[in-house]
């Protein structure tokens, strides 16, 4: 989940500079799609929650669609760039929020127990 968060932050920080910006954003979207696919496959192989796999696949499909939308856009289409970037950031933020619900918090009564792990 941390890597999805990092990808989201990297995409959110990107700004349109020139016509190469669209290519760079597409590469980031490929990275995001690859990460989502890897997480989905790992989830299936480990026999974990099928709901998580479904959420990951939906996010993958959305990112893939945004990639194709950006690829079809005219060269230098800044509005499409901004819309795509914002939509993907929202998609990844929603994914992180949904996955947070699947994390079981560990309650530690004695904080010194955590120092052993450090």
MODELLER restraints for C-alpha pairs under 7 A, 6 or more apart:
rsr = mdl.restraints
at = mdl.atoms
rsr.add(forms.Gaussian(group=physical.xy_distance, feature=features.Distance(at['CA:1:A'], at['CA:96:A']), mean=6.72, stdev=0.5))
rsr.add(forms.Gaussian(group=physical.xy_distance, feature=features.Distance(at['CA:5:A'], at['CA:96:A']), mean=6.93, stdev=0.5))
rsr.add(forms.Gaussian(group=physical.xy_distance, feature=features.Distance(at['CA:7:A'], at['CA:32:A']), mean=6.49, stdev=0.5))
rsr.add(forms.Gaussian(group=physical.xy_distance, feature=features.Distance(at['CA:8:A'], at['CA:89:A']), mean=5.53, stdev=0.5))
rsr.add(forms.Gaussian(group=physical.xy_distance, feature=features.Distance(at['CA:8:A'], at['CA:92:A']), mean=6.01, stdev=0.5))
rsr.add(forms.Gaussian(group=physical.xy_distance, feature=features.Distance(at['CA:11:A'], at['CA:28:A']), mean=6.88, stdev=0.5))
rsr.add(forms.Gaussian(group=physical.xy_distance, feature=features.Distance(at['CA:11:A'], at['CA:85:A']), mean=6.64, stdev=0.5))
rsr.add(forms.Gaussian(group=physical.xy_distance, feature=features.Distance(at['CA:11:A'], at['CA:89:A']), mean=6.80, stdev=0.5))
rsr.add(forms.Gaussian(group=physical.xy_distance, feature=features.Distance(at['CA:12:A'], at['CA:85:A']), mean=6.80, stdev=0.5))
rsr.add(forms.Gaussian(group=physical.xy_distance, feature=features.Distance(at['CA:12:A'], at['CA:89:A']), mean=6.09, stdev=0.5))
rsr.add(forms.Gaussian(group=physical.xy_distance, feature=features.Distance(at['CA:16:A'], at['CA:78:A']), mean=6.77, stdev=0.5))
rsr.add(forms.Gaussian(group=physical.xy_distance, feature=features.Distance(at['CA:19:A'], at['CA:75:A']), mean=6.36, stdev=0.5))
rsr.add(forms.Gaussian(group=physical.xy_distance, feature=features.Distance(at['CA:19:A'], at['CA:76:A']), mean=4.82, stdev=0.5))
rsr.add(forms.Gaussian(group=physical.xy_distance, feature=features.Distance(at['CA:22:A'], at['CA:81:A']), mean=6.36, stdev=0.5))
rsr.add(forms.Gaussian(group=physical.xy_distance, feature=features.Distance(at['CA:26:A'], at['CA:67:A']), mean=5.88, stdev=0.5))
rsr.add(forms.Gaussian(group=physical.xy_distance, feature=features.Distance(at['CA:29:A'], at['CA:63:A']), mean=6.47, stdev=0.5))
rsr.add(forms.Gaussian(group=physical.xy_distance, feature=features.Distance(at['CA:29:A'], at['CA:67:A']), mean=6.25, stdev=0.5))
rsr.add(forms.Gaussian(group=physical.xy_distance, feature=features.Distance(at['CA:33:A'], at['CA:60:A']), mean=5.35, stdev=0.5))
rsr.add(forms.Gaussian(group=physical.xy_distance, feature=features.Distance(at['CA:33:A'], at['CA:63:A']), mean=6.30, stdev=0.5))
rsr.add(forms.Gaussian(group=physical.xy_distance, feature=features.Distance(at['CA:33:A'], at['CA:64:A']), mean=6.67, stdev=0.5))
rsr.add(forms.Gaussian(group=physical.xy_distance, feature=features.Distance(at['CA:36:A'], at['CA:56:A']), mean=5.91, stdev=0.5))
rsr.add(forms.Gaussian(group=physical.xy_distance, feature=features.Distance(at['CA:36:A'], at['CA:60:A']), mean=5.93, stdev=0.5))
rsr.add(forms.Gaussian(group=physical.xy_distance, feature=features.Distance(at['CA:37:A'], at['CA:60:A']), mean=6.87, stdev=0.5))
rsr.add(forms.Gaussian(group=physical.xy_distance, feature=features.Distance(at['CA:40:A'], at['CA:53:A']), mean=5.14, stdev=0.5))
rsr.add(forms.Gaussian(group=physical.xy_distance, feature=features.Distance(at['CA:40:A'], at['CA:56:A']), mean=5.95, stdev=0.5))
rsr.add(forms.Gaussian(group=physical.xy_distance, feature=features.Distance(at['CA:40:A'], at['CA:57:A']), mean=6.94, stdev=0.5))
rsr.add(forms.Gaussian(group=physical.xy_distance, feature=features.Distance(at['CA:43:A'], at['CA:53:A']), mean=6.45, stdev=0.5))
rsr.add(forms.Gaussian(group=physical.xy_distance, feature=features.Distance(at['CA:59:A'], at['CA:91:A']), mean=6.64, stdev=0.5))
rsr.add(forms.Gaussian(group=physical.xy_distance, feature=features.Distance(at['CA:59:A'], at['CA:95:A']), mean=6.88, stdev=0.5))
rsr.add(forms.Gaussian(group=physical.xy_distance, feature=features.Distance(at['CA:63:A'], at['CA:88:A']), mean=6.27, stdev=0.5))
rsr.add(forms.Gaussian(group=physical.xy_distance, feature=features.Distance(at['CA:66:A'], at['CA:84:A']), mean=6.03, stdev=0.5))
rsr.add(forms.Gaussian(group=physical.xy_distance, feature=features.Distance(at['CA:70:A'], at['CA:80:A']), mean=6.64, stdev=0.5))
rsr.add(forms.Gaussian(group=physical.xy_distance, feature=features.Distance(at['CA:70:A'], at['CA:81:A']), mean=6.74, stdev=0.5))
rsr.add(forms.Gaussian(group=physical.xy_distance, feature=features.Distance(at['CA:70:A'], at['CA:84:A']), mean=6.84, stdev=0.5))
rsr.add(forms.Gaussian(group=physical.xy_distance, feature=features.Distance(at['CA:73:A'], at['CA:80:A']), mean=6.81, stdev=0.5))
